[in-house]
Amino acid sequence: MTSRGIRIDAPPTGLLFHVHGLTKVYRMGEVEVRALSGVDLDVTPGEFIVLLGASGSGKSTLLNILGGLDTATSGEVRWRDLDLAHADEATLTRYRRHSVGFVFQFYNLVSSLTARENVELVTDLCENPMPAAQALQWVGLAERQDHFPAQLSGGEQQRVAIARAVAKRPDLLLCDEPTGALDYQTGKLVLEVLARINQELGTTVIVITHNAAIAGMADRVLRMVDGRIGAQTRNAHRLRPEELSW
């Protein structure tokens, strides 16, 4: 089956991602920096995964390759039956546009546009998007949709960024330190939004964080060390964001 111009039929295993032997080497002159060294990872639809690790352990590089923002040096990266490791730029662009939502530590909102207009930047580009007003309602900002970023708190701006990501109805939401610039209570509000998106929309969510306490809300926790997944654990019981403390 072809959807949105990308071949994405699920293989018999039903995996969302299959990653095997993934390496990424950056070359700076004569110096090689190995960011990833043989990562193996399978992701099933609807999982909530937290990715932990020190700075430089390869977390963001892995996330960028899964999201089609970067390409592998070697190894296998399959999204359903789409070979991301060997996809051309046009295919990666379609993949990013229609299948993946991104949330970063810094909100990347356009200051001259309202919250609704910032979300519409995405909805104007994809097929069958969620209306911007509905996406903002999902993140609890229905009454703030006509406010500009300067009129919103940091947590509200981050929720606008999440609404923008979710409005395209992605199968995958990738979050790089989504609470890193927020205080304790505001960070919990953002985590509640992510948990709701995962549980009620069925979106697969992968979150990078330095905050180990957030691991309690995940189905699975991956710890990266020196470009590899050093350990994996599964939570027998997922905590609600309000149950977390740090």
C-alpha positions as CSV (number, residue, x, y, z in Angstrom):
1,M,0.0,0.0,0.0
2,T,1.2,3.5,-0.8
3,S,0.3,6.4,1.4
4,R,1.2,10.1,0.8
5,G,3.8,9.0,-1.8
6,I,5.8,6.9,0.6
7,R,5.7,3.1,0.6
8,I,5.0,2.2,4.3
9,D,3.4,-1.2,4.3
10,A,4.1,-2.9,7.7
11,P,6.2,-6.0,7.5
12,P,5.0,-9.2,9.0
13,T,6.7,-8.4,12.3
14,G,4.5,-5.3,12.7
15,L,7.4,-3.2,13.8
16,L,7.4,0.6,13.4
17,F,11.2,0.8,13.3
18,H,13.9,-1.9,12.8
19,V,17.4,-0.6,13.3
20,H,20.4,-2.9,13.0
21,G,24.2,-2.1,13.1
22,L,23.6,1.6,12.8
23,T,26.7,3.7,12.7
24,K,27.2,7.5,12.2
25,V,30.7,9.0,11.7
26,Y,31.2,12.7,11.3
27,R,34.4,13.9,9.6
28,M,35.9,17.2,10.5
29,G,39.0,17.5,8.4
30,E,41.2,14.5,9.1
31,V,39.4,13.8,12.4
32,E,36.6,11.2,12.6
33,V,34.0,11.4,15.3
34,R,32.0,8.3,15.8
35,A,28.6,9.3,17.2
36,L,26.9,5.9,16.8
37,S,28.6,2.5,16.9
38,G,26.4,-0.4,15.9
39,V,23.0,0.5,17.4
40,D,20.3,-2.2,17.3
41,L,16.8,-1.2,18.1
42,D,13.2,-2.3,17.4
43,V,10.2,0.0,18.1
44,T,6.6,-1.2,18.1
45,P,3.6,1.0,17.3
46,G,2.3,3.0,20.3
47,E,5.3,2.7,22.5
48,F,6.5,5.5,24.8
49,I,10.3,5.3,25.0
50,V,12.6,7.5,27.1
51,L,16.2,7.8,25.9
52,L,18.7,8.6,28.6
53,G,22.5,9.2,28.4
54,A,25.2,11.7,29.0
55,S,25.9,14.5,26.6
56,G,27.8,13.1,23.6
57,S,26.4,9.6,24.1
58,G,24.6,9.7,20.7
59,K,21.0,10.3,21.8
60,S,20.3,13.3,19.5
61,T,22.1,11.7,16.6
62,L,19.9,8.6,16.9
63,L,16.8,10.7,17.1
64,N,17.8,12.8,14.1
65,I,18.4,9.6,12.0
66,L,15.0,8.1,13.1
67,G,13.4,11.4,12.2
68,G,15.0,11.6,8.7
69,L,16.9,14.8,9.7
70,D,20.2,13.0,9.2
71,T,21.4,9.9,7.4
72,A,23.4,6.9,8.6
73,T,27.0,6.1,7.7
74,S,26.2,2.4,7.7
75,G,23.7,0.0,9.0
76,E,20.0,-0.6,8.5
77,V,17.2,1.8,9.4
78,R,13.7,0.7,8.3
79,W,10.5,2.6,9.0
80,R,7.9,-0.1,8.3
81,D,9.1,-1.1,4.9
82,L,10.7,2.2,4.0
83,D,14.5,2.0,3.9
84,L,15.6,5.3,5.5
85,A,19.3,4.4,5.3
86,H,19.2,4.6,1.5
87,A,16.3,7.0,0.9
88,D,16.8,10.0,-1.3
89,E,16.2,13.5,0.0
90,A,12.8,13.8,-1.7
91,T,11.6,10.6,0.1
92,L,13.0,11.8,3.4
93,T,11.2,15.1,3.0
94,R,7.9,13.3,2.5
95,Y,8.6,11.1,5.4
96,R,9.4,14.1,7.7
97,R,6.4,16.0,6.4
98,H,3.7,13.4,6.8
99,S,4.9,10.8,9.3
100,V,7.0,12.5,12.0
101,G,6.4,15.3,14.5
102,F,9.3,17.0,16.2
103,V,9.5,18.8,19.5
104,F,12.7,20.4,20.7
105,Q,13.9,22.1,23.9
106,F,13.5,25.5,22.2
107,Y,10.1,26.2,20.8
108,N,11.1,27.6,17.3
109,L,7.9,29.6,17.1
110,V,7.5,32.5,14.6
111,S,7.2,35.5,16.9
112,S,5.0,37.5,14.4
113,L,2.4,34.8,14.2
114,T,-0.3,33.8,16.7
115,A,-0.4,30.4,18.3
116,R,-3.0,29.3,15.7
117,E,-1.0,30.7,12.8
118,N,2.2,28.9,14.0
119,V,0.3,25.6,14.0
120,E,-1.2,26.4,10.5
121,L,2.4,26.5,9.2
122,V,2.3,22.7,9.4
123,T,-1.4,22.1,8.5
124,D,-1.0,24.0,5.3
125,L,1.7,21.5,4.2
126,C,0.3,18.1,4.9
127,E,-2.7,15.9,3.9
128,N,-5.6,15.4,6.3
129,P,-4.2,17.6,9.1
130,M,-6.0,18.2,12.4
131,P,-7.5,21.7,12.4
132,A,-5.1,24.1,14.2
133,A,-7.8,25.0,16.7
134,Q,-8.4,21.3,17.6
135,A,-4.7,20.7,18.0
136,L,-4.4,23.7,20.4
137,Q,-7.4,22.3,22.3
138,W,-5.6,19.0,22.6
139,V,-2.8,20.8,24.5
140,G,-5.1,22.9,26.6
141,L,-4.6,26.2,24.8
142,A,-8.0,26.7,23.0
143,E,-8.4,30.1,24.7
144,R,-4.9,31.2,23.9
145,Q,-4.9,30.5,20.1
146,D,-4.9,34.2,19.1
147,H,-2.0,35.1,21.4
148,F,1.5,35.8,20.1
149,P,4.5,33.8,21.5
150,A,5.6,36.9,23.5
151,Q,2.2,36.8,25.3
152,L,2.6,33.2,26.3
153,S,4.6,31.5,29.1
154,G,7.5,29.1,28.3
155,G,5.2,26.1,29.0
156,E,2.5,27.5,26.8
157,Q,5.0,28.1,24.0
158,Q,6.2,24.5,24.3
159,R,2.6,23.3,24.1
160,V,2.1,25.3,21.0
161,A,5.1,23.6,19.6
162,I,3.6,20.2,20.5
163,A,0.3,21.2,18.9
164,R,2.1,22.1,15.8
165,A,3.8,18.7,15.7
166,V,0.6,16.8,16.5
167,A,-1.6,18.7,14.0
168,K,-0.1,16.6,11.1
169,R,-1.4,13.5,12.8
170,P,2.0,11.8,12.8
171,D,2.6,8.2,13.6
172,L,5.8,9.2,15.5
173,L,6.6,12.1,17.8
174,L,10.3,12.7,18.6
175,C,11.0,15.0,21.5
176,D,14.5,16.3,22.3
177,E,14.6,17.6,25.9
178,P,11.0,18.9,25.7
179,T,11.1,20.0,29.4
180,G,14.7,21.2,29.5
181,A,13.9,24.9,29.6
182,L,10.9,24.6,31.9
183,D,10.4,24.7,35.6
184,Y,9.1,21.7,37.6
185,Q,5.4,22.3,37.5
186,T,5.4,23.5,33.9
187,G,7.5,20.5,32.8
188,K,4.9,18.2,34.3
189,L,2.1,19.9,32.3
190,V,4.1,19.3,29.1
191,L,4.7,15.6,30.1
192,E,1.0,15.2,30.7
193,V,0.3,16.4,27.1
194,L,2.8,13.9,25.7
195,A,1.3,11.0,27.8
196,R,-2.2,11.9,26.5
197,I,-1.1,12.0,22.9
198,N,0.5,8.6,23.3
199,Q,-2.4,7.0,25.1
200,E,-5.4,8.6,23.4
201,L,-4.1,9.0,19.8
202,G,-1.8,6.0,19.8
203,T,1.2,8.0,18.7
204,T,4.6,6.4,19.2
205,V,6.6,8.8,21.4
206,I,10.4,8.9,21.9
207,V,11.7,11.4,24.4
208,I,15.4,12.4,25.0
209,T,16.0,13.7,28.5
210,H,18.7,14.2,31.0
211,N,16.1,13.9,33.7
212,A,16.1,10.2,34.8
213,A,12.8,10.6,36.8
214,I,10.9,11.0,33.5
215,A,11.8,7.3,32.7
216,G,9.1,6.3,35.1
217,M,6.4,7.2,32.6
218,A,7.8,5.2,29.8
219,D,7.0,1.7,28.5
220,R,10.7,1.2,27.8
221,V,13.9,3.1,28.9
222,L,17.1,3.0,26.7
223,R,20.4,4.2,28.2
224,M,23.0,5.2,25.7
225,V,26.7,5.0,26.4
226,D,29.5,5.9,23.8
227,G,27.2,5.6,20.8
228,R,25.5,2.4,21.8
229,I,22.4,1.3,23.7
230,G,24.1,0.1,26.9
231,A,21.0,-1.1,28.7
232,Q,17.2,-1.4,28.2
233,T,14.6,-1.8,30.8
234,R,10.8,-2.1,30.7
235,N,8.5,-0.6,33.3
236,A,6.0,-3.1,34.7
237,H,3.8,-0.1,35.5
238,R,3.9,3.3,33.8
239,L,3.7,6.3,36.2
240,R,1.5,9.2,35.4
241,P,3.3,12.5,35.1
242,E,1.8,13.8,38.3
243,E,3.4,10.8,40.1
244,L,6.9,11.8,39.0
245,S,9.2,13.8,41.3
246,W,12.7,15.2,40.9
